[in-house]
Amino acid sequence: MSPCAWNGIFCNQVGNVITIDLTGANVEGTFNEFPFSSLPHLMRMELSENNLSGYIPPQIGLLSNLTDLDLSKNWFSGKIPSEIDFPKVAHLFPKLHILDLSNNGFTGPLPVNLIEKLQGMMNGQNGQGLKGELYMRQPVARGFYEDSVNVTMKGNKVLLVKILTIFIAIDLSLNSFHGDIPSIIGNLYYLKGLNLSHNHLTGSIPSTLGNLTHLEWLDLSSNKFSGRVPRELGDLSFLGCLNLSKNQLTGRIPQDKQLSTFMSNSFWGNVGLCGTPLQKWCPDDAPPPRLFFQDDSTREHGSGFDGKAVGIGYASGIVIGISIAHILWETGRPKWLMGKVRSTERRAKLMKKSKRKAIKFHGDR
């Protein structure tokens, strides 16, 4: 019987390289009886999309050559083993580059003791110990053995036919982790991707994330983070995907360096956030200049105030003119003006009489 038999399934072994890929194989059961001690050369464990349950046994720490651990989309629960639980080994996961525990039922705080032991993510050494290699592979009797892997990158599931030695990612999303993000995570300098979304994480986003200068995507959405968006995230010049939505962040969104390149959907769902790129002014912002526009009728006749003034003035002029004319008529002064008025009246009467005669003469004919 193969030393790699587990749950009636046999592992594939090529020389000194052992890979287990049972993705979507409807495997059921627990990890308790897995023969970890019999697999000193195991590099890759792909058990995603199955019906595995229970907890992760500390004996998994015996897999010192593991580069890729994917237990996503199962029914695992409980806490991640702590340093005390793990077996006493010289180095814990010294070559691990891909850790995917997403879409399970893990609880408790993020595993600080595990994170601080991930030497392969801190110093960027490749997963197989071959210097200068571009892809993860192992020498075998007739050449090299290479693996492919399914990973979630920037929210999309991607098949990597060949695994780059520089590809380093952690996905702990869709679980029930709680508590803070440990600042020690900033020591994983060579991380390309970090996904902690859809958990119950609280506290502030640590500024030490600004140390992850190789980071290309960061997803902290759908948690309960509070406080401000760290300016240090602007130092991540390779960051192409950022999602801080659906949290409880507050204050002005920094527009430093790389942070100024993201759209509003990276920050929406945080009621307390304000400023660019959100369409929400911050309390200490100066109000925008108020512009006054006139419609066509206003441009033609002036403002409403001017129109009223003209109307009032016109009416007042008529009233005053009539009053003055009445006074002059009653008093007969000044005489020269009254003479002009009487002369104009006489001419008007004569013209009226002549017009009547002309009409009568025309009728007789």
Contacts in CASP RR format, 6 or more apart in sequence:
PFRMAT RR
TARGET T0000
AUTHOR 0000-0000-0000
METHOD contacts of the structure
MODEL  1
MSPCAWNGIFCNQVGNVITIDLTGANVEGTFNEFPFSSLPHLMRMELSEN
NLSGYIPPQIGLLSNLTDLDLSKNWFSGKIPSEIDFPKVAHLFPKLHILD
LSNNGFTGPLPVNLIEKLQGMMNGQNGQGLKGELYMRQPVARGFYEDSVN
VTMKGNKVLLVKILTIFIAIDLSLNSFHGDIPSIIGNLYYLKGLNLSHNH
LTGSIPSTLGNLTHLEWLDLSSNKFSGRVPRELGDLSFLGCLNLSKNQLT
GRIPQDKQLSTFMSNSFWGNVGLCGTPLQKWCPDDAPPPRLFFQDDSTRE
HGSGFDGKAVGIGYASGIVIGISIAHILWETGRPKWLMGKVRSTERRAKL
MKKSKRKAIKFHGDR
2 10 0 8 1.000
2 11 0 8 1.000
2 13 0 8 1.000
3 35 0 8 1.000
3 38 0 8 1.000
3 39 0 8 1.000
4 10 0 8 1.000
4 11 0 8 1.000
4 13 0 8 1.000
4 18 0 8 1.000
4 20 0 8 1.000
4 35 0 8 1.000
4 38 0 8 1.000
4 39 0 8 1.000
5 11 0 8 1.000
5 35 0 8 1.000
6 33 0 8 1.000
6 34 0 8 1.000
6 35 0 8 1.000
7 27 0 8 1.000
7 28 0 8 1.000
7 29 0 8 1.000
7 33 0 8 1.000
9 22 0 8 1.000
9 25 0 8 1.000
9 27 0 8 1.000
11 18 0 8 1.000
11 19 0 8 1.000
11 20 0 8 1.000
11 39 0 8 1.000
12 18 0 8 1.000
12 19 0 8 1.000
12 20 0 8 1.000
12 21 0 8 1.000
14 140 0 8 1.000
14 145 0 8 1.000
15 140 0 8 1.000
15 141 0 8 1.000
15 145 0 8 1.000
16 41 0 8 1.000
16 138 0 8 1.000
16 140 0 8 1.000
17 41 0 8 1.000
17 43 0 8 1.000
17 138 0 8 1.000
17 140 0 8 1.000
17 145 0 8 1.000
18 39 0 8 1.000
18 41 0 8 1.000
18 42 0 8 1.000
18 43 0 8 1.000
19 42 0 8 1.000
19 43 0 8 1.000
19 44 0 8 1.000
19 45 0 8 1.000
19 46 0 8 1.000
19 147 0 8 1.000
20 42 0 8 1.000
20 44 0 8 1.000
20 45 0 8 1.000
20 46 0 8 1.000
20 47 0 8 1.000
21 44 0 8 1.000
21 46 0 8 1.000
21 147 0 8 1.000
22 46 0 8 1.000
22 47 0 8 1.000
22 50 0 8 1.000
23 46 0 8 1.000
23 47 0 8 1.000
23 48 0 8 1.000
23 49 0 8 1.000
23 50 0 8 1.000
23 70 0 8 1.000
23 150 0 8 1.000
24 48 0 8 1.000
24 49 0 8 1.000
24 50 0 8 1.000
25 50 0 8 1.000
26 50 0 8 1.000
26 51 0 8 1.000
27 47 0 8 1.000
27 50 0 8 1.000
27 51 0 8 1.000
27 52 0 8 1.000
28 50 0 8 1.000
28 51 0 8 1.000
28 52 0 8 1.000
28 53 0 8 1.000
29 51 0 8 1.000
29 52 0 8 1.000
29 53 0 8 1.000
30 52 0 8 1.000
30 53 0 8 1.000
30 54 0 8 1.000
31 52 0 8 1.000
31 54 0 8 1.000
31 55 0 8 1.000
31 56 0 8 1.000
31 57 0 8 1.000
31 60 0 8 1.000
32 57 0 8 1.000
34 57 0 8 1.000
34 59 0 8 1.000
34 60 0 8 1.000
36 57 0 8 1.000
36 59 0 8 1.000
36 60 0 8 1.000
36 61 0 8 1.000
36 62 0 8 1.000
36 63 0 8 1.000
37 59 0 8 1.000
37 62 0 8 1.000
39 63 0 8 1.000
40 62 0 8 1.000
40 63 0 8 1.000
40 64 0 8 1.000
40 65 0 8 1.000
41 65 0 8 1.000
42 63 0 8 1.000
42 65 0 8 1.000
42 66 0 8 1.000
43 65 0 8 1.000
43 66 0 8 1.000
43 67 0 8 1.000
43 68 0 8 1.000
43 127 0 8 1.000
43 128 0 8 1.000
43 136 0 8 1.000
43 138 0 8 1.000
43 147 0 8 1.000
44 66 0 8 1.000
44 67 0 8 1.000
44 68 0 8 1.000
44 147 0 8 1.000
44 149 0 8 1.000
45 63 0 8 1.000
45 66 0 8 1.000
45 68 0 8 1.000
45 69 0 8 1.000
45 70 0 8 1.000
45 71 0 8 1.000
46 68 0 8 1.000
46 70 0 8 1.000
46 149 0 8 1.000
46 150 0 8 1.000
47 70 0 8 1.000
47 71 0 8 1.000
47 74 0 8 1.000
48 70 0 8 1.000
48 71 0 8 1.000
48 72 0 8 1.000
48 73 0 8 1.000
48 74 0 8 1.000
48 100 0 8 1.000
48 150 0 8 1.000
49 72 0 8 1.000
49 73 0 8 1.000
49 74 0 8 1.000
50 73 0 8 1.000
50 74 0 8 1.000
51 74 0 8 1.000
51 75 0 8 1.000
52 71 0 8 1.000
52 74 0 8 1.000
52 75 0 8 1.000
52 76 0 8 1.000
53 74 0 8 1.000
53 75 0 8 1.000
53 76 0 8 1.000
53 77 0 8 1.000
54 75 0 8 1.000
54 76 0 8 1.000
54 77 0 8 1.000
54 78 0 8 1.000
55 76 0 8 1.000
55 77 0 8 1.000
55 78 0 8 1.000
55 79 0 8 1.000
56 71 0 8 1.000
56 76 0 8 1.000
56 80 0 8 1.000
56 81 0 8 1.000
57 81 0 8 1.000
58 81 0 8 1.000
58 85 0 8 1.000
58 86 0 8 1.000
58 87 0 8 1.000
59 87 0 8 1.000
60 69 0 8 1.000
60 81 0 8 1.000
61 86 0 8 1.000
61 87 0 8 1.000
61 89 0 8 1.000
61 92 0 8 1.000
61 93 0 8 1.000
62 87 0 8 1.000
62 89 0 8 1.000
63 93 0 8 1.000
64 89 0 8 1.000
64 90 0 8 1.000
64 91 0 8 1.000
64 93 0 8 1.000
64 94 0 8 1.000
64 95 0 8 1.000
65 95 0 8 1.000
66 93 0 8 1.000
66 95 0 8 1.000
66 96 0 8 1.000
67 95 0 8 1.000
67 96 0 8 1.000
67 97 0 8 1.000
67 98 0 8 1.000
67 127 0 8 1.000
67 128 0 8 1.000
67 136 0 8 1.000
67 163 0 8 1.000
68 96 0 8 1.000
68 97 0 8 1.000
68 98 0 8 1.000
68 136 0 8 1.000
68 147 0 8 1.000
68 149 0 8 1.000
68 163 0 8 1.000
69 93 0 8 1.000
69 96 0 8 1.000
69 98 0 8 1.000
69 99 0 8 1.000
69 100 0 8 1.000
69 101 0 8 1.000
70 98 0 8 1.000
70 100 0 8 1.000
70 149 0 8 1.000
70 150 0 8 1.000
71 100 0 8 1.000
71 101 0 8 1.000
71 104 0 8 1.000
72 100 0 8 1.000
72 101 0 8 1.000
72 102 0 8 1.000
72 103 0 8 1.000
72 104 0 8 1.000
72 171 0 8 1.000
73 102 0 8 1.000
73 103 0 8 1.000
73 104 0 8 1.000
74 103 0 8 1.000
74 104 0 8 1.000
75 104 0 8 1.000
75 105 0 8 1.000
76 101 0 8 1.000
76 104 0 8 1.000
76 105 0 8 1.000
76 106 0 8 1.000
77 104 0 8 1.000
77 105 0 8 1.000
77 106 0 8 1.000
77 107 0 8 1.000
78 105 0 8 1.000
78 106 0 8 1.000
78 107 0 8 1.000
78 108 0 8 1.000
79 106 0 8 1.000
79 107 0 8 1.000
79 108 0 8 1.000
79 109 0 8 1.000
79 111 0 8 1.000
80 101 0 8 1.000
80 106 0 8 1.000
80 108 0 8 1.000
80 110 0 8 1.000
80 111 0 8 1.000
80 114 0 8 1.000
81 111 0 8 1.000
81 114 0 8 1.000
82 111 0 8 1.000
82 113 0 8 1.000
82 114 0 8 1.000
83 92 0 8 1.000
83 113 0 8 1.000
83 114 0 8 1.000
83 117 0 8 1.000
84 113 0 8 1.000
86 92 0 8 1.000
86 113 0 8 1.000
91 117 0 8 1.000
91 119 0 8 1.000
92 114 0 8 1.000
92 117 0 8 1.000
92 118 0 8 1.000
93 114 0 8 1.000
93 117 0 8 1.000
93 118 0 8 1.000
93 119 0 8 1.000
93 120 0 8 1.000
94 119 0 8 1.000
94 120 0 8 1.000
94 125 0 8 1.000
95 119 0 8 1.000
95 120 0 8 1.000
95 125 0 8 1.000
95 126 0 8 1.000
95 127 0 8 1.000
95 128 0 8 1.000
95 129 0 8 1.000
96 118 0 8 1.000
96 120 0 8 1.000
96 121 0 8 1.000
97 120 0 8 1.000
97 121 0 8 1.000
97 127 0 8 1.000
97 136 0 8 1.000
97 163 0 8 1.000
97 165 0 8 1.000
97 167 0 8 1.000
97 168 0 8 1.000
97 169 0 8 1.000
98 149 0 8 1.000
98 151 0 8 1.000
98 163 0 8 1.000
98 167 0 8 1.000
98 168 0 8 1.000
98 169 0 8 1.000
99 118 0 8 1.000
99 169 0 8 1.000
99 170 0 8 1.000
99 171 0 8 1.000
99 172 0 8 1.000
100 151 0 8 1.000
100 152 0 8 1.000
100 169 0 8 1.000
100 170 0 8 1.000
100 171 0 8 1.000
101 171 0 8 1.000
101 172 0 8 1.000
101 175 0 8 1.000
102 152 0 8 1.000
102 171 0 8 1.000
102 172 0 8 1.000
102 173 0 8 1.000
102 174 0 8 1.000
102 175 0 8 1.000
102 195 0 8 1.000
103 173 0 8 1.000
103 174 0 8 1.000
103 175 0 8 1.000
104 174 0 8 1.000
104 175 0 8 1.000
105 175 0 8 1.000
105 176 0 8 1.000
106 172 0 8 1.000
106 175 0 8 1.000
106 176 0 8 1.000
106 177 0 8 1.000
107 175 0 8 1.000
107 176 0 8 1.000
107 177 0 8 1.000
107 178 0 8 1.000
108 176 0 8 1.000
108 177 0 8 1.000
108 178 0 8 1.000
108 179 0 8 1.000
109 177 0 8 1.000
109 178 0 8 1.000
109 179 0 8 1.000
109 180 0 8 1.000
109 182 0 8 1.000
110 172 0 8 1.000
110 177 0 8 1.000
110 179 0 8 1.000
110 180 0 8 1.000
110 181 0 8 1.000
110 182 0 8 1.000
110 185 0 8 1.000
110 196 0 8 1.000
110 201 0 8 1.000
112 182 0 8 1.000
112 184 0 8 1.000
115 182 0 8 1.000
115 184 0 8 1.000
115 185 0 8 1.000
115 188 0 8 1.000
116 184 0 8 1.000
116 187 0 8 1.000
118 188 0 8 1.000
119 125 0 8 1.000
120 127 0 8 1.000
120 168 0 8 1.000
120 190 0 8 1.000
121 168 0 8 1.000
121 170 0 8 1.000
121 188 0 8 1.000
121 189 0 8 1.000
121 190 0 8 1.000
121 191 0 8 1.000
122 187 0 8 1.000
122 188 0 8 1.000
122 189 0 8 1.000
122 190 0 8 1.000
123 189 0 8 1.000
123 190 0 8 1.000
124 166 0 8 1.000
124 168 0 8 1.000
124 189 0 8 1.000
124 190 0 8 1.000
126 132 0 8 1.000
126 133 0 8 1.000
126 136 0 8 1.000
126 165 0 8 1.000
126 166 0 8 1.000
127 136 0 8 1.000
127 165 0 8 1.000
128 136 0 8 1.000
128 137 0 8 1.000
128 138 0 8 1.000
128 165 0 8 1.000
130 137 0 8 1.000
130 139 0 8 1.000
132 165 0 8 1.000
133 165 0 8 1.000
134 164 0 8 1.000
134 165 0 8 1.000
135 146 0 8 1.000
135 162 0 8 1.000
135 163 0 8 1.000
135 164 0 8 1.000
135 165 0 8 1.000
136 146 0 8 1.000
136 147 0 8 1.000
136 162 0 8 1.000
136 163 0 8 1.000
136 164 0 8 1.000
136 165 0 8 1.000
137 144 0 8 1.000
137 145 0 8 1.000
137 146 0 8 1.000
137 147 0 8 1.000
138 144 0 8 1.000
138 145 0 8 1.000
139 145 0 8 1.000
146 162 0 8 1.000
146 163 0 8 1.000
147 163 0 8 1.000
148 159 0 8 1.000
148 160 0 8 1.000
148 161 0 8 1.000
148 162 0 8 1.000
148 163 0 8 1.000
149 159 0 8 1.000
149 160 0 8 1.000
149 163 0 8 1.000
150 157 0 8 1.000
150 158 0 8 1.000
150 159 0 8 1.000
150 160 0 8 1.000
151 157 0 8 1.000
151 158 0 8 1.000
151 160 0 8 1.000
151 167 0 8 1.000
151 169 0 8 1.000
151 171 0 8 1.000
152 158 0 8 1.000
152 171 0 8 1.000
152 195 0 8 1.000
153 169 0 8 1.000
153 193 0 8 1.000
153 217 0 8 1.000
154 216 0 8 1.000
154 217 0 8 1.000
154 240 0 8 1.000
154 241 0 8 1.000
155 195 0 8 1.000
155 217 0 8 1.000
155 219 0 8 1.000
155 241 0 8 1.000
160 167 0 8 1.000
166 190 0 8 1.000
166 192 0 8 1.000
166 214 0 8 1.000
167 192 0 8 1.000
168 188 0 8 1.000
168 190 0 8 1.000
168 191 0 8 1.000
168 192 0 8 1.000
168 193 0 8 1.000
168 214 0 8 1.000
169 191 0 8 1.000
169 192 0 8 1.000
169 193 0 8 1.000
169 194 0 8 1.000
169 195 0 8 1.000
170 188 0 8 1.000
170 191 0 8 1.000
170 193 0 8 1.000
170 194 0 8 1.000
170 195 0 8 1.000
171 195 0 8 1.000
172 195 0 8 1.000
172 196 0 8 1.000
172 199 0 8 1.000
173 195 0 8 1.000
173 196 0 8 1.000
173 197 0 8 1.000
173 198 0 8 1.000
173 199 0 8 1.000
173 219 0 8 1.000
174 197 0 8 1.000
174 198 0 8 1.000
174 199 0 8 1.000
175 198 0 8 1.000
175 199 0 8 1.000
176 199 0 8 1.000
176 200 0 8 1.000
177 196 0 8 1.000
177 199 0 8 1.000
177 200 0 8 1.000
177 201 0 8 1.000
178 199 0 8 1.000
178 200 0 8 1.000
178 201 0 8 1.000
178 202 0 8 1.000
179 200 0 8 1.000
179 201 0 8 1.000
179 202 0 8 1.000
179 203 0 8 1.000
180 201 0 8 1.000
180 202 0 8 1.000
180 203 0 8 1.000
180 204 0 8 1.000
180 206 0 8 1.000
181 196 0 8 1.000
181 201 0 8 1.000
181 203 0 8 1.000
181 205 0 8 1.000
181 206 0 8 1.000
181 209 0 8 1.000
181 220 0 8 1.000
182 206 0 8 1.000
183 206 0 8 1.000
183 208 0 8 1.000
184 208 0 8 1.000
185 194 0 8 1.000
185 206 0 8 1.000
185 208 0 8 1.000
185 209 0 8 1.000
186 206 0 8 1.000
186 208 0 8 1.000
186 209 0 8 1.000
186 210 0 8 1.000
186 211 0 8 1.000
186 212 0 8 1.000
187 208 0 8 1.000
187 211 0 8 1.000
188 212 0 8 1.000
189 211 0 8 1.000
189 212 0 8 1.000
189 213 0 8 1.000
189 214 0 8 1.000
190 214 0 8 1.000
191 212 0 8 1.000
191 214 0 8 1.000
191 215 0 8 1.000
192 214 0 8 1.000
192 215 0 8 1.000
192 216 0 8 1.000
192 217 0 8 1.000
193 215 0 8 1.000
193 216 0 8 1.000
193 217 0 8 1.000
193 218 0 8 1.000
194 209 0 8 1.000
194 212 0 8 1.000
194 215 0 8 1.000
194 217 0 8 1.000
194 218 0 8 1.000
194 219 0 8 1.000
195 217 0 8 1.000
195 218 0 8 1.000
195 219 0 8 1.000
196 219 0 8 1.000
196 220 0 8 1.000
196 223 0 8 1.000
197 219 0 8 1.000
197 220 0 8 1.000
197 221 0 8 1.000
197 222 0 8 1.000
197 223 0 8 1.000
197 243 0 8 1.000
198 221 0 8 1.000
198 222 0 8 1.000
198 223 0 8 1.000
199 222 0 8 1.000
199 223 0 8 1.000
200 223 0 8 1.000
200 224 0 8 1.000
201 220 0 8 1.000
201 223 0 8 1.000
201 224 0 8 1.000
201 225 0 8 1.000
202 223 0 8 1.000
202 224 0 8 1.000
202 225 0 8 1.000
202 226 0 8 1.000
203 224 0 8 1.000
203 225 0 8 1.000
203 226 0 8 1.000
203 227 0 8 1.000
204 225 0 8 1.000
204 226 0 8 1.000
204 227 0 8 1.000
204 228 0 8 1.000
204 230 0 8 1.000
205 220 0 8 1.000
205 225 0 8 1.000
205 227 0 8 1.000
205 229 0 8 1.000
205 230 0 8 1.000
205 233 0 8 1.000
205 244 0 8 1.000
205 249 0 8 1.000
206 230 0 8 1.000
207 230 0 8 1.000
207 231 0 8 1.000
207 232 0 8 1.000
208 232 0 8 1.000
209 215 0 8 1.000
209 218 0 8 1.000
209 230 0 8 1.000
209 232 0 8 1.000
209 233 0 8 1.000
209 236 0 8 1.000
210 230 0 8 1.000
210 232 0 8 1.000
210 233 0 8 1.000
210 234 0 8 1.000
210 235 0 8 1.000
210 236 0 8 1.000
212 236 0 8 1.000
213 235 0 8 1.000
213 236 0 8 1.000
213 237 0 8 1.000
213 238 0 8 1.000
214 238 0 8 1.000
215 236 0 8 1.000
215 238 0 8 1.000
215 239 0 8 1.000
216 238 0 8 1.000
216 239 0 8 1.000
216 240 0 8 1.000
216 241 0 8 1.000
217 239 0 8 1.000
217 240 0 8 1.000
217 241 0 8 1.000
217 242 0 8 1.000
218 233 0 8 1.000
218 236 0 8 1.000
218 239 0 8 1.000
218 241 0 8 1.000
218 242 0 8 1.000
218 243 0 8 1.000
219 241 0 8 1.000
219 242 0 8 1.000
219 243 0 8 1.000
220 243 0 8 1.000
220 244 0 8 1.000
220 247 0 8 1.000
221 243 0 8 1.000
221 244 0 8 1.000
221 245 0 8 1.000
221 246 0 8 1.000
221 247 0 8 1.000
222 245 0 8 1.000
222 246 0 8 1.000
222 247 0 8 1.000
223 246 0 8 1.000
223 247 0 8 1.000
224 247 0 8 1.000
224 248 0 8 1.000
225 244 0 8 1.000
225 247 0 8 1.000
225 248 0 8 1.000
225 249 0 8 1.000
226 247 0 8 1.000
226 248 0 8 1.000
226 249 0 8 1.000
226 250 0 8 1.000
227 248 0 8 1.000
227 249 0 8 1.000
227 250 0 8 1.000
227 251 0 8 1.000
228 249 0 8 1.000
228 250 0 8 1.000
228 251 0 8 1.000
228 252 0 8 1.000
229 244 0 8 1.000
229 249 0 8 1.000
229 251 0 8 1.000
229 253 0 8 1.000
229 254 0 8 1.000
229 259 0 8 1.000
229 267 0 8 1.000
229 273 0 8 1.000
230 254 0 8 1.000
231 254 0 8 1.000
231 256 0 8 1.000
231 259 0 8 1.000
233 239 0 8 1.000
233 242 0 8 1.000
233 254 0 8 1.000
233 258 0 8 1.000
233 259 0 8 1.000
234 254 0 8 1.000
234 256 0 8 1.000
234 257 0 8 1.000
234 258 0 8 1.000
234 259 0 8 1.000
235 257 0 8 1.000
235 258 0 8 1.000
236 258 0 8 1.000
237 257 0 8 1.000
237 258 0 8 1.000
239 258 0 8 1.000
240 258 0 8 1.000
240 261 0 8 1.000
242 259 0 8 1.000
242 262 0 8 1.000
242 266 0 8 1.000
243 265 0 8 1.000
243 266 0 8 1.000
244 266 0 8 1.000
244 267 0 8 1.000
244 270 0 8 1.000
245 265 0 8 1.000
245 266 0 8 1.000
245 267 0 8 1.000
245 268 0 8 1.000
245 269 0 8 1.000
245 270 0 8 1.000
246 268 0 8 1.000
246 269 0 8 1.000
246 270 0 8 1.000
247 269 0 8 1.000
247 270 0 8 1.000
248 270 0 8 1.000
248 271 0 8 1.000
248 272 0 8 1.000
249 267 0 8 1.000
249 270 0 8 1.000
249 272 0 8 1.000
249 273 0 8 1.000
250 270 0 8 1.000
250 272 0 8 1.000
250 273 0 8 1.000
251 272 0 8 1.000
251 273 0 8 1.000
251 274 0 8 1.000
251 282 0 8 1.000
252 273 0 8 1.000
252 274 0 8 1.000
252 275 0 8 1.000
252 282 0 8 1.000
253 259 0 8 1.000
253 267 0 8 1.000
253 273 0 8 1.000
253 274 0 8 1.000
253 275 0 8 1.000
253 276 0 8 1.000
253 277 0 8 1.000
253 278 0 8 1.000
255 276 0 8 1.000
260 276 0 8 1.000
262 277 0 8 1.000
263 277 0 8 1.000
264 277 0 8 1.000
264 278 0 8 1.000
264 279 0 8 1.000
266 277 0 8 1.000
267 273 0 8 1.000
267 277 0 8 1.000
267 278 0 8 1.000
268 278 0 8 1.000
273 280 0 8 1.000
274 280 0 8 1.000
274 281 0 8 1.000
274 282 0 8 1.000
274 283 0 8 1.000
274 285 0 8 1.000
275 281 0 8 1.000
275 282 0 8 1.000
275 285 0 8 1.000
281 287 0 8 1.000
294 302 0 8 1.000
294 303 0 8 1.000
298 304 0 8 1.000
301 307 0 8 1.000
301 310 0 8 1.000
328 334 0 8 1.000
328 337 0 8 1.000
328 338 0 8 1.000
328 341 0 8 1.000
329 338 0 8 1.000
329 341 0 8 1.000
332 338 0 8 1.000
END
